[in-house]
Amino acid sequence: MLARINAHPASLWREFHDEVDNWLAAANGQMDVPSRWAPAVDVIEEQDSYVLKADLPGVERQDIEIVYEDDALTIKGKRDSETRDEHDGYKRIERSHGEFQRTFRMPENIDAENISAKNEHGVLVVRIPKQEKAQKKIEVQ
């Protein structure tokens, strides 16, 4: 099973602190405060592969980085904030922006050489093919 992992133990505390800051800003009507965000990701197991689908509207292809290392797949990226002018009539900003990172622990049967990714219409689709585990029959002498 795939699971979200945090690269640094202190990151959980930072996430909690950021959420409290965002909640307080919302309570005071100050939602234009930049917030940290993480895209929603669906994880699907198919017969011959795993598929991750991440909602990344507004994230440009060149701002996405995918790394597979030490049995973990990491998706990093950033969504820039829109430039706004006081004359545009903004009263509240709720769309998150900034950098994100999601890491997924992968099983051992991954074909890392053939991982592929597409970003279409704001959805990143990462296909992670499975490979058969190597088996060797040992003859008993």
C-alpha positions in Angstrom: 0.0 0.0 0.0 1.2 3.5 -0.8 1.4 6.0 2.1 2.2 9.6 2.5 5.5 10.2 4.3 7.1 13.4 5.6 10.8 13.9 4.8 11.4 15.9 8.0 9.9 15.1 11.4 9.4 18.8 12.1 7.3 19.2 9.0 4.2 18.0 10.8 4.6 20.7 13.3 5.1 23.3 10.6 2.0 22.1 8.8 -0.1 22.4 12.0 1.3 25.9 12.6 0.5 27.0 9.0 -3.1 25.6 9.3 -3.6 27.6 12.6 -2.3 30.7 10.9 -4.6 30.2 7.9 -7.6 29.6 10.2 -6.8 32.8 12.1 -6.4 34.8 8.9 -9.7 33.5 7.6 -11.4 34.3 10.9 -10.2 37.9 10.6 -11.1 38.2 6.9 -7.5 38.2 5.8 -7.4 35.4 3.3 -4.9 37.1 1.1 -2.2 35.7 3.4 -0.1 33.2 1.4 -0.8 29.6 2.5 1.0 26.3 2.0 -1.0 23.8 0.0 -0.8 20.2 -1.1 -2.7 18.9 -4.1 -5.2 16.1 -3.7 -3.8 12.9 -5.2 -5.7 9.7 -6.1 -3.7 6.5 -6.0 -4.9 3.7 -8.2 -3.6 0.1 -8.4 -4.1 -1.5 -11.8 -3.0 -5.0 -12.8 0.2 -3.9 -14.4 0.9 -0.5 -12.8 0.2 2.1 -10.1 -1.3 5.4 -11.2 -1.2 8.7 -9.3 -3.6 11.5 -10.3 -2.8 14.9 -8.8 -5.0 18.0 -9.1 -2.7 20.7 -10.2 -4.8 23.5 -11.8 -2.7 26.6 -12.5 0.7 24.7 -12.2 2.8 24.9 -15.3 4.5 21.8 -16.6 8.0 23.3 -16.1 7.1 24.0 -12.4 6.6 20.3 -11.6 9.4 17.9 -10.6 9.0 14.2 -10.0 11.8 12.1 -8.4 11.9 8.4 -7.6 14.6 7.6 -5.1 15.0 5.0 -2.2 11.6 3.4 -2.9 9.8 6.7 -2.7 8.1 8.9 -5.4 8.1 12.6 -4.7 6.1 15.2 -6.6 7.2 18.8 -6.1 6.0 22.0 -7.7 4.8 25.5 -7.2 1.8 27.6 -8.3 2.5 31.3 -8.5 0.0 33.7 -7.1 -1.9 35.9 -9.5 -0.9 39.6 -9.7 -3.8 41.6 -8.4 -4.5 45.3 -8.3 -6.6 46.9 -5.6 -8.8 48.2 -8.5 -9.7 44.7 -9.6 -12.3 44.4 -6.8 -10.8 41.6 -4.8 -12.4 41.2 -1.5 -11.2 37.7 -0.6 -8.5 35.4 -2.0 -9.1 31.6 -1.3 -7.0 29.9 -4.0 -3.8 28.6 -2.5 -0.4 29.2 -4.1 3.2 28.5 -3.3 5.3 25.4 -3.2 4.1 21.9 -2.5 5.7 18.5 -2.0 4.0 15.1 -1.7 6.0 11.8 -1.2 4.6 8.3 -1.6 6.4 5.1 -0.4 6.4 2.6 -3.2 6.4 -1.2 -3.1 9.5 -3.1 -4.3 8.0 -4.3 -7.6 8.4 -0.9 -9.4 9.9 -0.6 -12.9 11.6 2.7 -12.1 13.1 3.0 -15.6 9.7 3.3 -17.2 7.8 5.7 -15.0 5.9 8.3 -17.1 4.0 11.5 -16.4 1.6 13.8 -18.3 0.0 17.0 -17.2 -3.3 17.6 -19.0 -6.0 20.1 -18.2 -4.7 20.6 -14.6 -4.4 16.9 -13.8 -0.9 15.3 -13.4 -1.1 11.6 -14.2 2.0 9.6 -13.1 2.1 6.0 -14.3 4.4 3.6 -12.4 4.7 0.2 -14.1 5.0 -2.9 -12.0 7.6 -5.6 -12.8 7.7 -9.2 -11.7 9.9 -9.9 -8.8 13.0 -11.9 -9.8 12.8 -15.5 -8.8 15.4 -18.1 -9.0 14.9 -21.8 -8.3 17.7 -23.1 -6.2 18.7 -26.7 -6.8 19.4 -28.6 -3.6 22.5 -30.8 -3.8 
